[in-house]
Amino acid sequence: MWKSELKKATNFFVIIIFLHVLGILLLLPALYKGNSIIGMAIIAYSLGLRHAFDSDHIVAIDNTVRKLIEKGKNSQGVGFYFSLGHSTVVFVMIVLIALIGKTAKHGMESFSTIGGIIGTIVSSTFLIIIGLTNLLYLIKVLRSQEDKQPENLGFIYRFTQHLFRFIDSQKQLYMIGFLFGLGFDTASEIGLIALSTVTATSQSIPLVSIFAFPILFAAGMSLMDTLDSTFMNTNYKWAMENSRIRNSYNVLITSISVITAFLIGGYQLLSLLIESYNLQGPFWNLIQVVNFDYLGICLVVFFIISLIVFAVWNRNAFKEPLTKSIEK
């Protein structure tokens, strides 16, 4: 199944390879002039790889994959479109910095304040809504013990189904990713922009080579996020097969996705309230010291390990679909 999902995502990986090649080609003019730019390019690429594992990325991608699979939609490119939208914001800002220098840098401070509010509201609301829809799916699975929708899930289910209709295609994740990226609030983005700003002030480096940084950043981020959505496609589809152990695994990974969606979405909203109204007190101070920097990569590792454990537990799990198809 893993090979099958990778094959379906071939087009996305071709584009990602193109981004890698383009980023390297853009470095050539600087290298030709004898500039030491390789180290900075590696930093930009590694920042993209790291940024892909931000908790809001992983939670948004995994929950959206879960929802699109339930709706029978293609979801192999969820991570690709999300990361592409996210990196577009960074690319545009770095292009502006490269073209007009300090003016853009100062303007970015005002933009990031407004963009940060918009980005936080969009990302937190999106995570909470999609977490709620997957929670109701989880209730549906627990009630029926099958992946069939009971008729009496009530008003909340119908409400969230209507509310989530705006995500009916994986391509729509481009705009979601774009809105997520408006705040420039992560160390990876800030580090990349600072790196590009310093490079832009050096007149010895060709302008075109500066554009290699956001391209390599996007290449690294899109690679990891696309691999994540491809893996979660395999994960969820395998878990939805008609098997007692697979149903248990389905409940486990969906539960984790729901909990983290509410956790990250709620944390972002509370952080916005603290920043906007300067809230003080034990509870608000606790929120400020919470650190989710490594939650994203921990989730990925958890899903990989849990899949291996369940697959070993049910040794014939991967063979069941083939066996059933032969019998038919």
LINTA-V887064 format. One record per residue. RES is the residue in one small letter. SS is DSSP state (~ for helix, > for strand, _ for the rest). NEAR is the number of other C-alpha atoms within 8 Angstrom. D_LAST is the distance of its C-alpha to the last C-alpha in Angstrom with 1 decimal. Layout:
BEGIN
res->RES ss->SS near->NEAR d_last->D_LAST
res->RES ss->SS near->NEAR d_last->D_LAST
END
This chain:
BEGIN
res->m ss->_ near->7 d_last->19.1
res->w ss->~ near->7 d_last->22.9
res->k ss->~ near->6 d_last->23.0
res->s ss->~ near->7 d_last->20.8
res->e ss->~ near->13 d_last->23.2
res->l ss->~ near->9 d_last->26.2
res->k ss->~ near->7 d_last->25.0
res->k ss->~ near->8 d_last->24.8
res->a ss->_ near->11 d_last->28.3
res->t ss->~ near->8 d_last->29.8
res->n ss->~ near->7 d_last->32.1
res->f ss->~ near->10 d_last->33.6
res->f ss->~ near->10 d_last->34.3
res->v ss->~ near->8 d_last->35.9
res->i ss->~ near->8 d_last->38.3
res->i ss->~ near->11 d_last->39.0
res->i ss->~ near->9 d_last->39.9
res->f ss->~ near->8 d_last->42.2
res->l ss->~ near->12 d_last->43.9
res->h ss->~ near->11 d_last->44.6
res->v ss->~ near->8 d_last->46.1
res->l ss->~ near->10 d_last->48.1
res->g ss->~ near->13 d_last->49.5
res->i ss->~ near->10 d_last->50.7
res->l ss->~ near->7 d_last->52.2
res->l ss->~ near->12 d_last->54.1
res->l ss->~ near->14 d_last->55.7
res->l ss->~ near->9 d_last->57.2
res->p ss->~ near->10 d_last->60.3
res->a ss->~ near->13 d_last->61.4
res->l ss->~ near->10 d_last->60.8
res->y ss->~ near->7 d_last->62.7
res->k ss->_ near->7 d_last->65.6
res->g ss->_ near->6 d_last->65.5
res->n ss->_ near->9 d_last->64.3
res->s ss->_ near->7 d_last->62.6
res->i ss->_ near->9 d_last->59.6
res->i ss->~ near->7 d_last->56.7
res->g ss->~ near->7 d_last->57.2
res->m ss->~ near->9 d_last->57.1
res->a ss->~ near->11 d_last->53.9
res->i ss->~ near->8 d_last->52.2
res->i ss->~ near->8 d_last->53.3
res->a ss->~ near->14 d_last->52.0
res->y ss->~ near->14 d_last->48.6
res->s ss->~ near->10 d_last->48.5
res->l ss->~ near->14 d_last->49.4
res->g ss->~ near->15 d_last->46.4
res->l ss->~ near->13 d_last->44.1
res->r ss->~ near->10 d_last->45.8
res->h ss->~ near->11 d_last->45.7
res->a ss->_ near->14 d_last->41.9
res->f ss->_ near->13 d_last->41.8
res->d ss->_ near->13 d_last->44.1
res->s ss->~ near->13 d_last->42.7
res->d ss->~ near->9 d_last->42.6
res->h ss->~ near->11 d_last->40.5
res->i ss->~ near->15 d_last->37.9
res->v ss->~ near->13 d_last->37.7
res->a ss->~ near->11 d_last->37.6
res->i ss->~ near->14 d_last->34.9
res->d ss->~ near->12 d_last->32.6
res->n ss->~ near->14 d_last->33.0
res->t ss->~ near->10 d_last->32.5
res->v ss->~ near->14 d_last->29.3
res->r ss->~ near->13 d_last->28.1
res->k ss->~ near->11 d_last->29.2
res->l ss->~ near->14 d_last->27.8
res->i ss->~ near->13 d_last->24.3
res->e ss->~ near->7 d_last->24.5
res->k ss->_ near->6 d_last->25.6
res->g ss->_ near->6 d_last->22.8
res->k ss->_ near->10 d_last->25.4
res->n ss->_ near->9 d_last->25.7
res->s ss->_ near->12 d_last->27.6
res->q ss->_ near->14 d_last->27.8
res->g ss->_ near->14 d_last->31.4
res->v ss->~ near->15 d_last->32.8
res->g ss->~ near->14 d_last->34.9
res->f ss->~ near->13 d_last->36.0
res->y ss->~ near->14 d_last->37.3
res->f ss->~ near->16 d_last->38.9
res->s ss->~ near->15 d_last->40.8
res->l ss->~ near->13 d_last->41.8
res->g ss->~ near->16 d_last->43.3
res->h ss->~ near->14 d_last->45.0
res->s ss->~ near->13 d_last->46.5
res->t ss->~ near->9 d_last->47.7
res->v ss->~ near->11 d_last->50.3
res->v ss->~ near->13 d_last->51.5
res->f ss->~ near->11 d_last->51.7
res->v ss->~ near->8 d_last->53.8
res->m ss->~ near->11 d_last->56.2
res->i ss->~ near->13 d_last->56.7
res->v ss->~ near->9 d_last->57.3
res->l ss->~ near->10 d_last->59.9
res->i ss->~ near->15 d_last->61.5
res->a ss->~ near->12 d_last->61.6
res->l ss->~ near->6 d_last->63.2
res->i ss->~ near->8 d_last->65.7
res->g ss->_ near->12 d_last->66.0
res->k ss->~ near->7 d_last->67.6
res->t ss->~ near->8 d_last->67.6
res->a ss->~ near->11 d_last->63.8
res->k ss->~ near->10 d_last->63.9
res->h ss->~ near->8 d_last->66.3
res->g ss->~ near->8 d_last->64.3
res->m ss->~ near->9 d_last->61.2
res->e ss->~ near->8 d_last->62.7
res->s ss->~ near->8 d_last->63.2
res->f ss->~ near->8 d_last->59.8
res->s ss->~ near->12 d_last->58.0
res->t ss->~ near->9 d_last->59.7
res->i ss->~ near->9 d_last->58.4
res->g ss->~ near->11 d_last->55.1
res->g ss->~ near->12 d_last->54.6
res->i ss->~ near->10 d_last->55.0
res->i ss->~ near->11 d_last->52.5
res->g ss->~ near->13 d_last->50.0
res->t ss->~ near->13 d_last->50.2
res->i ss->~ near->10 d_last->49.9
res->v ss->~ near->11 d_last->46.9
res->s ss->~ near->13 d_last->45.1
res->s ss->~ near->13 d_last->45.9
res->t ss->~ near->9 d_last->45.0
res->f ss->~ near->10 d_last->41.7
res->l ss->~ near->14 d_last->40.8
res->i ss->~ near->12 d_last->41.8
res->i ss->~ near->10 d_last->39.9
res->i ss->~ near->13 d_last->36.6
res->g ss->~ near->14 d_last->37.1
res->l ss->~ near->10 d_last->37.6
res->t ss->~ near->13 d_last->34.4
res->n ss->~ near->13 d_last->32.4
res->l ss->~ near->11 d_last->34.3
res->l ss->~ near->10 d_last->33.2
res->y ss->~ near->8 d_last->29.6
res->l ss->~ near->11 d_last->30.1
res->i ss->~ near->8 d_last->31.6
res->k ss->~ near->13 d_last->28.7
res->v ss->~ near->13 d_last->26.3
res->l ss->~ near->9 d_last->28.7
res->r ss->~ near->7 d_last->29.2
res->s ss->~ near->10 d_last->25.6
res->q ss->_ near->7 d_last->24.0
res->e ss->_ near->8 d_last->21.1
res->d ss->_ near->8 d_last->21.1
res->k ss->_ near->7 d_last->22.1
res->q ss->_ near->7 d_last->25.6
res->p ss->_ near->8 d_last->28.0
res->e ss->_ near->4 d_last->30.4
res->n ss->_ near->4 d_last->33.5
res->l ss->_ near->10 d_last->34.0
res->g ss->~ near->6 d_last->37.3
res->f ss->~ near->6 d_last->39.6
res->i ss->~ near->7 d_last->39.3
res->y ss->~ near->10 d_last->35.6
res->r ss->~ near->9 d_last->36.3
res->f ss->~ near->8 d_last->39.3
res->t ss->~ near->11 d_last->37.5
res->q ss->~ near->9 d_last->34.7
res->h ss->~ near->7 d_last->37.4
res->l ss->~ near->7 d_last->39.3
res->f ss->~ near->11 d_last->36.5
res->r ss->~ near->7 d_last->35.6
res->f ss->~ near->5 d_last->38.0
res->i ss->_ near->8 d_last->35.4
res->d ss->_ near->9 d_last->32.6
res->s ss->_ near->10 d_last->32.1
res->q ss->~ near->14 d_last->32.4
res->k ss->~ near->8 d_last->35.4
res->q ss->~ near->10 d_last->37.4
res->l ss->~ near->13 d_last->37.6
res->y ss->~ near->13 d_last->40.2
res->m ss->~ near->9 d_last->42.7
res->i ss->~ near->12 d_last->41.9
res->g ss->~ near->14 d_last->42.5
res->f ss->~ near->15 d_last->45.7
res->l ss->~ near->13 d_last->47.0
res->f ss->~ near->12 d_last->46.2
res->g ss->~ near->13 d_last->48.3
res->l ss->~ near->12 d_last->51.4
res->g ss->~ near->14 d_last->53.2
res->f ss->_ near->11 d_last->53.6
res->d ss->_ near->8 d_last->53.7
res->t ss->_ near->7 d_last->52.0
res->a ss->~ near->6 d_last->53.8
res->s ss->~ near->10 d_last->51.5
res->e ss->~ near->12 d_last->52.4
res->i ss->~ near->10 d_last->56.1
res->g ss->~ near->9 d_last->56.3
res->l ss->~ near->13 d_last->54.8
res->i ss->~ near->11 d_last->57.2
res->a ss->~ near->8 d_last->60.2
res->l ss->~ near->10 d_last->59.3
res->s ss->~ near->13 d_last->59.1
res->t ss->~ near->13 d_last->62.4
res->v ss->~ near->8 d_last->64.2
res->t ss->~ near->9 d_last->63.0
res->a ss->~ near->13 d_last->63.9
res->t ss->_ near->7 d_last->67.5
res->s ss->_ near->7 d_last->67.8
res->q ss->_ near->6 d_last->69.0
res->s ss->_ near->5 d_last->68.4
res->i ss->_ near->12 d_last->64.6
res->p ss->_ near->9 d_last->63.3
res->l ss->~ near->8 d_last->61.8
res->v ss->~ near->9 d_last->58.6
res->s ss->~ near->13 d_last->57.9
res->i ss->~ near->14 d_last->58.1
res->f ss->~ near->13 d_last->55.0
res->a ss->~ near->14 d_last->53.1
res->f ss->~ near->15 d_last->53.1
res->p ss->~ near->13 d_last->51.1
res->i ss->~ near->13 d_last->48.7
res->l ss->~ near->16 d_last->48.1
res->f ss->~ near->16 d_last->47.9
res->a ss->~ near->14 d_last->45.1
res->a ss->~ near->14 d_last->43.4
res->g ss->~ near->14 d_last->43.3
res->m ss->~ near->14 d_last->42.3
res->s ss->~ near->14 d_last->39.5
res->l ss->~ near->12 d_last->38.1
res->m ss->~ near->11 d_last->37.8
res->d ss->~ near->17 d_last->36.7
res->t ss->~ near->15 d_last->34.0
res->l ss->~ near->9 d_last->32.8
res->d ss->~ near->13 d_last->32.9
res->s ss->~ near->17 d_last->30.8
res->t ss->~ near->13 d_last->28.2
res->f ss->~ near->10 d_last->28.1
res->m ss->~ near->11 d_last->27.9
res->n ss->~ near->14 d_last->25.0
res->t ss->~ near->11 d_last->23.1
res->n ss->~ near->9 d_last->24.6
res->y ss->~ near->11 d_last->23.8
res->k ss->~ near->9 d_last->20.2
res->w ss->~ near->10 d_last->19.5
res->a ss->~ near->10 d_last->21.4
res->m ss->_ near->10 d_last->19.6
res->e ss->_ near->8 d_last->16.2
res->n ss->_ near->7 d_last->15.6
res->s ss->_ near->6 d_last->17.6
res->r ss->~ near->6 d_last->21.0
res->i ss->~ near->8 d_last->22.6
res->r ss->~ near->14 d_last->21.3
res->n ss->~ near->14 d_last->22.5
res->s ss->~ near->8 d_last->25.8
res->y ss->~ near->11 d_last->25.9
res->n ss->~ near->11 d_last->25.2
res->v ss->~ near->11 d_last->28.2
res->l ss->~ near->8 d_last->30.3
res->i ss->~ near->9 d_last->30.1
res->t ss->~ near->12 d_last->30.3
res->s ss->~ near->10 d_last->33.3
res->i ss->~ near->8 d_last->35.0
res->s ss->~ near->12 d_last->34.5
res->v ss->~ near->13 d_last->36.0
res->i ss->~ near->9 d_last->38.9
res->t ss->~ near->9 d_last->39.8
res->a ss->~ near->15 d_last->39.6
res->f ss->~ near->11 d_last->42.1
res->l ss->~ near->8 d_last->44.2
res->i ss->~ near->12 d_last->44.7
res->g ss->~ near->14 d_last->45.0
res->g ss->~ near->10 d_last->47.5
res->y ss->~ near->9 d_last->49.4
res->q ss->~ near->11 d_last->49.8
res->l ss->~ near->11 d_last->51.2
res->l ss->~ near->9 d_last->53.6
res->s ss->~ near->10 d_last->54.7
res->l ss->~ near->10 d_last->55.5
res->l ss->~ near->10 d_last->57.6
res->i ss->~ near->11 d_last->59.5
res->e ss->~ near->8 d_last->60.3
res->s ss->~ near->6 d_last->61.3
res->y ss->~ near->6 d_last->63.4
res->n ss->_ near->7 d_last->64.5
res->l ss->_ near->8 d_last->63.3
res->q ss->_ near->8 d_last->64.7
res->g ss->_ near->6 d_last->64.2
res->p ss->~ near->6 d_last->62.2
res->f ss->~ near->7 d_last->58.9
res->w ss->~ near->10 d_last->59.3
res->n ss->~ near->9 d_last->60.7
res->l ss->~ near->8 d_last->57.6
res->i ss->~ near->10 d_last->55.3
res->q ss->~ near->7 d_last->57.4
res->v ss->~ near->6 d_last->57.0
res->v ss->_ near->6 d_last->53.2
res->n ss->_ near->5 d_last->51.5
res->f ss->_ near->7 d_last->47.9
res->d ss->_ near->7 d_last->48.3
res->y ss->_ near->10 d_last->45.8
res->l ss->~ near->9 d_last->43.4
res->g ss->~ near->15 d_last->41.1
res->i ss->~ near->10 d_last->40.7
res->c ss->~ near->8 d_last->40.4
res->l ss->~ near->9 d_last->37.4
res->v ss->~ near->10 d_last->35.6
res->v ss->~ near->8 d_last->36.4
res->f ss->~ near->8 d_last->35.3
res->f ss->~ near->9 d_last->31.9
res->i ss->~ near->8 d_last->31.4
res->i ss->~ near->8 d_last->32.6
res->s ss->~ near->8 d_last->30.6
res->l ss->~ near->10 d_last->27.3
res->i ss->~ near->8 d_last->28.2
res->v ss->~ near->8 d_last->29.2
res->f ss->~ near->11 d_last->26.1
res->a ss->~ near->11 d_last->23.9
res->v ss->~ near->7 d_last->26.0
res->w ss->~ near->6 d_last->25.9
res->n ss->_ near->8 d_last->22.1
res->r ss->_ near->7 d_last->21.7
res->n ss->_ near->7 d_last->17.9
res->a ss->~ near->8 d_last->17.7
res->f ss->~ near->9 d_last->17.2
res->k ss->~ near->7 d_last->14.4
res->e ss->~ near->8 d_last->12.3
res->p ss->~ near->7 d_last->10.7
res->l ss->~ near->7 d_last->10.0
res->t ss->~ near->8 d_last->8.7
res->k ss->~ near->8 d_last->6.3
res->s ss->~ near->7 d_last->5.1
res->i ss->~ near->6 d_last->5.4
res->e ss->~ near->5 d_last->3.8
res->k ss->_ near->4 d_last->0.0
END
